[in-house]
Amino acid sequence: MTLRGVDKDPNETTKLLGILPSVNSTGSLSLTTSLEDIQGTMELHLKTIGEKSNKYQRKRTMQRRHLVAMFLFGFAFSVAMVISLINHRPVHVPKTTKHLQPVPYSRKHPVRDLGLHSYNRPDATKPPRGLFRRFHNAPQEEATALPTSAWYQNLLLVKDEPSSVHRAYAIPYVIDLIGVIPGLRVHGNFLVAGRDVVQLSLIENFGLTLGSAGDINKSKENYSHQYTVGETTELGVTLHWDTMKMFSSIVKGMPYATMVYEDRNVMSSDGDVVHPTVAASIPFGRPPLADGTTEIICGSTGTNTTLVQKEVELYFTDSDYSW
């Protein structure tokens, strides 16, 4: 039996079957040969499809395994986190370790914390017990702290009687409170300079004291030099004396020393009449001059009086100072 194409080119039929005709082809094709070729081609095609299907199945299987593993890992991690939160106990951190910054020395005790040697301060340089109540006539409820690091701070650190430690450089004068009578002693000064040092010097006996006194023949020890602190500012301080209710304001850069008296004279506890007084430890070089012309005769009786309208000039030979 032969198959003969109708209205078809033999070559077209063989192309559809995937077989090219030979050169000697006559336009007819053996059916047996064609079926075998078709069967082989179909088997090859089915085999290819089967391999692709198996590969796809393996890939799907691997993807499912990965998803299952990721799910199990996430579930286990979540369970572990829940358990750790349940069993968590907050740890108390001391305040000193919360910050990495070290504790400043200002908060540490020099002896207990830093291991420094202790030091017992002498009574002469200790602050007074009533440091916060030294203001003149200040009630207890208005007591405040005195200034620290002020240029006149030495004048504040007094307990009873002042000493040579209680002085200040008011520029141009050096002042202290231990003259021959109670009051403010004012010192002229001079510079001593060398190759490596320049220092301000003074001679204590050359100072002039503005204060009050009764009998000038009495010794210095009979007078109390105690004083109290009045007002304090950055520029100065006011001191009060109870011997005659007098006060003096000490200001940095003051060209004059001033003493203000509330009374002309008062009676002391031992019966002396106390007067405003200017005193020095050295004798006059010449009698004091009132208004540049009238000599004043000074003595212990207090009977000589001189009217002064402008000024009194005092001259001392030992110091060569004129006041």
C-alpha positions as CSV (number, residue, x, y, z in Angstrom):
1,M,0.0,0.0,0.0
2,T,1.3,3.4,-1.0
3,L,0.4,6.8,0.2
4,R,0.2,9.4,-2.4
5,G,-0.4,13.0,-1.7
6,V,-3.3,14.8,-3.1
7,D,-2.8,18.4,-4.0
8,K,0.2,18.4,-1.8
9,D,3.9,18.5,-2.6
10,P,5.7,15.4,-1.3
11,N,8.4,17.6,0.1
12,E,5.8,19.6,2.2
13,T,4.5,16.3,3.7
14,T,7.9,15.2,4.8
15,K,8.6,18.6,6.3
16,L,5.5,18.2,8.5
17,L,6.8,14.9,9.7
18,G,10.2,16.3,10.4
19,I,11.9,14.2,7.6
20,L,13.7,15.6,4.7
21,P,13.4,13.6,1.5
22,S,16.4,12.2,-0.2
23,V,17.6,13.2,-3.6
24,N,16.1,10.1,-5.2
25,S,12.7,10.7,-3.6
26,T,9.9,10.1,-6.1
27,G,7.1,11.9,-4.3
28,S,5.9,8.8,-2.4
29,L,7.0,7.7,1.1
30,S,6.9,4.4,2.9
31,L,4.3,4.5,5.7
32,T,6.3,2.1,7.9
33,T,9.3,4.3,7.8
34,S,7.3,7.4,8.5
35,L,5.5,5.9,11.5
36,E,8.8,4.7,13.1
37,D,10.3,8.2,12.8
38,I,7.2,9.8,14.2
39,Q,7.2,7.4,17.1
40,G,10.9,8.1,17.9
41,T,10.3,11.8,17.7
42,M,7.3,11.6,20.1
43,E,9.2,9.4,22.6
44,L,12.1,11.9,22.6
45,H,9.7,14.8,23.1
46,L,7.9,13.0,25.9
47,K,11.2,12.2,27.6
48,T,12.2,15.8,27.4
49,I,8.9,16.9,28.9
50,G,9.3,14.3,31.7
51,E,12.8,15.5,32.6
52,K,11.5,19.1,32.8
53,S,8.6,18.0,34.9
54,N,10.9,16.2,37.3
55,K,13.2,19.1,37.6
56,Y,10.3,21.4,38.3
57,Q,9.0,19.1,41.0
58,R,12.4,18.9,42.7
59,K,12.7,22.7,42.6
60,R,9.2,23.0,44.2
61,T,10.2,20.5,46.8
62,M,13.3,22.4,47.7
63,Q,11.4,25.7,48.0
64,R,8.8,24.1,50.3
65,R,11.7,22.7,52.5
66,H,13.3,26.2,52.7
67,L,10.0,27.8,53.7
68,V,9.4,25.2,56.3
69,A,12.9,25.7,57.7
70,M,12.5,29.5,57.8
71,F,9.1,29.2,59.5
72,L,10.5,26.8,62.2
73,F,13.5,29.1,62.8
74,G,11.3,32.2,63.2
75,F,9.0,30.3,65.5
76,A,11.9,29.1,67.7
77,F,13.4,32.6,67.8
78,S,10.0,34.2,68.8
79,V,9.6,31.6,71.6
80,A,13.1,32.3,72.9
81,M,12.5,36.1,72.9
82,V,9.2,35.6,74.8
83,I,10.9,33.4,77.4
84,S,13.8,35.8,77.9
85,L,11.4,38.8,78.4
86,I,9.5,36.8,81.0
87,N,12.6,35.8,82.9
88,H,14.3,39.3,82.5
89,R,15.2,41.1,85.8
90,P,16.3,44.7,85.6
91,V,19.8,45.2,87.0
92,H,20.2,48.2,89.3
93,V,23.1,50.4,88.2
94,P,24.5,52.7,90.8
95,K,24.4,56.4,90.1
96,T,28.1,56.7,90.1
97,T,28.5,54.2,87.2
98,K,25.6,55.4,85.0
99,H,27.9,58.1,83.5
100,L,31.4,57.5,82.2
101,Q,32.5,60.9,83.4
102,P,34.6,60.8,86.6
103,V,33.4,62.3,89.9
104,P,34.8,65.9,90.1
105,Y,37.3,66.6,93.0
106,S,34.9,69.2,94.3
107,R,32.6,66.4,95.5
108,K,35.3,64.4,97.1
109,H,36.7,64.7,100.6
110,P,40.4,65.5,100.5
111,V,41.3,63.2,103.3
112,R,38.8,60.3,103.1
113,D,38.5,60.1,99.3
114,L,41.8,61.4,98.0
115,G,44.0,60.2,100.8
116,L,45.6,63.6,101.5
117,H,47.1,64.5,104.8
118,S,44.8,66.3,107.2
119,Y,45.7,69.8,108.4
120,N,44.7,71.5,111.6
121,R,44.3,75.2,110.8
122,P,45.6,77.6,113.5
123,D,43.1,79.6,115.4
124,A,44.6,82.9,114.2
125,T,43.7,82.1,110.6
126,K,40.4,80.3,111.1
127,P,37.2,82.1,110.0
128,P,35.4,83.6,112.9
129,R,32.6,81.6,114.6
130,G,30.1,84.3,113.8
131,L,31.2,84.6,110.2
132,F,27.6,84.9,108.9
133,R,26.6,87.4,111.7
134,R,29.4,89.9,111.6
135,F,27.5,92.6,109.8
136,H,27.0,95.7,111.9
137,N,23.7,95.7,113.8
138,A,22.3,93.0,111.4
139,P,19.5,90.9,112.9
140,Q,19.8,87.1,112.8
141,E,17.3,86.6,110.1
142,E,19.1,89.0,107.8
143,A,22.6,87.4,108.3
144,T,24.3,86.5,105.0
145,A,27.6,85.1,103.9
146,L,30.5,87.4,103.6
147,P,32.3,87.8,100.3
148,T,35.0,85.4,99.4
149,S,38.1,86.1,97.2
150,A,37.6,89.8,97.7
151,W,40.6,92.1,97.7
152,Y,39.7,93.1,101.3
153,Q,39.0,89.6,102.5
154,N,41.6,89.7,105.3
155,L,39.6,92.5,106.9
156,L,36.7,90.1,107.3
157,L,38.6,87.2,108.9
158,V,38.7,88.6,112.4
159,K,37.4,87.1,115.6
160,D,38.3,89.5,118.5
161,E,41.1,91.9,118.3
162,P,42.7,92.6,114.9
163,S,46.3,91.8,114.1
164,S,48.9,92.6,111.4
165,V,47.2,89.9,109.3
166,H,44.1,92.0,108.9
167,R,45.2,94.5,106.3
168,A,44.4,95.4,102.7
169,Y,46.0,97.3,99.8
170,A,43.4,99.9,98.8
171,I,45.7,101.5,96.2
172,P,47.5,103.8,96.8
173,Y,47.3,103.2,100.5
174,V,47.9,100.1,102.6
175,I,45.4,100.1,105.5
176,D,45.3,98.1,108.7
177,L,43.4,98.4,112.1
178,I,46.1,98.2,114.7
179,G,47.2,101.8,115.2
180,V,48.1,103.5,118.5
181,I,44.3,104.2,118.9
182,P,41.2,102.4,117.7
183,G,40.5,103.3,114.1
184,L,41.8,103.1,110.6
185,R,45.6,103.3,110.1
186,V,46.7,104.5,106.7
187,H,50.2,103.8,105.3
188,G,52.2,105.5,102.6
189,N,54.3,102.9,100.8
190,F,57.2,102.6,98.4
191,L,58.6,100.1,95.9
192,V,61.6,98.0,96.4
193,A,62.9,96.5,93.1
194,G,65.6,94.1,92.2
195,R,66.7,92.1,89.2
196,D,64.1,89.4,89.8
197,V,61.5,90.9,92.1
198,V,59.4,94.1,92.7
199,Q,57.7,94.4,96.0
200,L,55.6,97.0,97.8
201,S,57.0,97.9,101.2
202,L,56.0,100.1,104.1
203,I,57.2,101.0,107.6
204,E,54.4,100.5,110.2
205,N,55.5,103.3,112.5
206,F,55.0,105.8,109.7
207,G,51.3,105.2,109.4
208,L,48.6,107.7,110.4
209,T,45.5,106.6,112.4
210,L,42.0,108.1,112.1
211,G,40.1,107.1,115.2
212,S,39.1,108.1,118.7
213,A,40.8,108.3,122.0
214,G,40.4,109.7,125.5
215,D,43.6,110.3,127.5
216,I,46.4,110.1,125.0
217,N,48.9,109.3,127.8
218,K,47.3,105.9,128.4
219,S,48.9,102.9,126.8
220,K,47.7,101.3,123.6
221,E,46.6,98.1,125.4
222,N,43.8,100.0,127.2
223,Y,41.9,100.5,124.0
224,S,39.9,97.9,122.2
225,H,40.3,97.8,118.5
226,Q,37.4,95.5,117.8
227,Y,35.2,96.4,114.8
228,T,32.3,95.0,112.9
229,V,31.6,94.7,109.1
230,G,28.9,97.0,107.7
231,E,28.3,96.9,104.0
232,T,30.3,95.0,101.4
233,T,30.5,95.5,97.6
234,E,33.0,94.5,94.9
235,L,34.8,97.8,95.3
236,G,34.9,98.3,99.0
237,V,33.8,97.5,102.6
238,T,32.5,99.7,105.5
239,L,33.8,99.1,109.0
240,H,32.2,100.2,112.3
241,W,33.8,100.8,115.7
242,D,31.8,100.9,118.9
243,T,34.2,103.0,120.9
244,M,32.7,106.2,119.6
245,K,30.1,105.1,117.0
246,M,32.3,105.9,114.0
247,F,32.7,104.2,110.7
248,S,34.9,104.3,107.6
249,S,34.4,103.2,104.0
250,I,37.4,101.6,102.4
251,V,37.3,101.7,98.7
252,K,39.8,100.5,96.1
253,G,41.6,103.4,94.5
254,M,40.4,106.0,97.2
255,P,42.5,109.2,97.1
256,Y,41.4,110.0,100.7
257,A,40.9,108.1,103.9
258,T,37.7,109.1,105.7
259,M,36.3,108.6,109.2
260,V,32.7,109.6,110.0
261,Y,31.8,110.3,113.6
262,E,28.2,110.2,114.8
263,D,29.0,112.1,118.0
264,R,31.4,114.8,119.0
265,N,32.4,113.0,122.1
266,V,31.3,110.1,124.3
267,M,32.0,108.8,127.8
268,S,34.0,105.6,128.0
269,S,33.4,102.8,130.5
270,D,36.3,104.0,132.7
271,G,35.1,107.6,132.9
272,D,37.2,109.1,130.1
273,V,35.8,111.5,127.5
274,V,36.5,110.0,124.1
275,H,37.1,112.5,121.2
276,P,37.7,112.1,117.5
277,T,41.4,111.8,117.2
278,V,44.2,111.6,114.6
279,A,47.3,109.9,116.0
280,A,50.8,108.8,114.9
281,S,53.6,106.7,116.4
282,I,56.3,109.2,115.5
283,P,56.6,112.8,116.6
284,F,55.8,115.8,114.4
285,G,58.5,117.5,112.5
286,R,56.8,120.8,113.2
287,P,53.5,121.9,114.7
288,P,50.4,121.1,112.7
289,L,49.2,124.0,110.5
290,A,45.6,125.0,110.2
291,D,44.6,126.4,106.8
292,G,48.4,126.7,106.0
293,T,49.0,129.6,108.4
294,T,47.9,128.9,112.0
295,E,50.0,126.5,114.2
296,I,48.0,124.1,116.3
297,I,49.3,123.3,119.8
298,C,48.7,119.7,120.7
299,G,48.7,118.4,124.3
300,S,47.0,116.1,126.7
301,T,44.9,118.6,128.5
302,G,42.6,119.4,125.6
303,T,42.3,123.1,126.6
304,N,43.7,124.5,123.4
305,T,41.3,124.8,120.5
306,T,41.8,126.0,117.0
307,L,39.2,126.8,114.3
308,V,39.9,125.0,111.1
309,Q,38.0,126.0,107.9
310,K,39.8,124.0,105.2
311,E,42.6,121.7,106.1
312,V,45.2,120.7,108.7
313,E,48.7,119.8,107.5
314,L,50.8,117.3,109.5
315,Y,54.5,116.8,108.7
316,F,56.7,114.1,110.1
317,T,60.5,114.3,109.9
318,D,61.2,110.6,110.4
319,S,59.1,109.5,107.4
320,D,59.3,112.7,105.4
321,Y,55.6,112.5,104.9
322,S,53.2,115.3,104.8
323,W,49.5,114.6,105.4
